[in-house]
């Protein structure tokens, strides 16, 4: 399980109305997570 994925979800939970900066950060974390899953890890977010 990737710490990046958990971090993105925790950030979203702590700050219900996400700022543009936070949304950008979450996109970066999701991108890093999708890259990691391309290495053979199951992607539970459905990113291809």
C-alpha positions as CSV (number, residue, x, y, z in Angstrom):
1,X,0.0,0.0,0.0
2,X,1.4,3.4,-1.0
3,X,1.8,6.1,1.6
4,X,1.1,8.6,-1.1
5,X,-2.4,7.3,-1.7
6,X,-3.2,7.4,2.1
7,X,-1.8,10.9,2.3
8,X,-4.0,12.2,-0.4
9,X,-7.1,10.7,1.2
10,X,-6.1,12.0,4.7
11,X,-5.6,15.5,3.3
12,X,-9.0,15.4,1.7
13,X,-10.6,14.3,4.9
14,X,-8.9,16.9,7.1
15,X,-9.8,19.8,4.8
16,X,-13.4,19.3,3.5
17,X,-13.3,22.4,1.2
18,X,-10.1,21.8,-0.8
19,X,-8.2,24.9,-2.0
20,X,-6.8,25.0,-5.6
21,X,-3.3,24.4,-4.2
22,X,-4.5,21.3,-2.3
23,X,-6.3,20.0,-5.3
24,X,-3.1,20.4,-7.3
25,X,-1.2,18.5,-4.6
26,X,-3.7,15.7,-4.6
27,X,-3.4,15.4,-8.4
28,X,0.4,15.2,-8.0
29,X,0.0,12.4,-5.4
30,X,-2.5,10.6,-7.6
31,X,-0.1,10.8,-10.5
32,X,2.7,9.4,-8.4
33,X,0.4,6.6,-7.2
34,X,-0.7,5.7,-10.7
35,X,3.0,5.6,-11.8
36,X,3.7,3.3,-8.8
37,X,0.8,1.0,-9.8
38,X,2.1,0.7,-13.3
39,X,5.0,-1.2,-11.8
40,X,2.7,-4.1,-11.2
41,X,0.8,-3.0,-8.1
42,X,-3.0,-3.3,-8.2
43,X,-4.6,0.1,-8.6
44,X,-7.7,0.5,-6.5
45,X,-8.4,4.0,-7.8
46,X,-9.1,2.7,-11.3
47,X,-6.3,4.8,-12.9
48,X,-5.0,3.2,-16.1
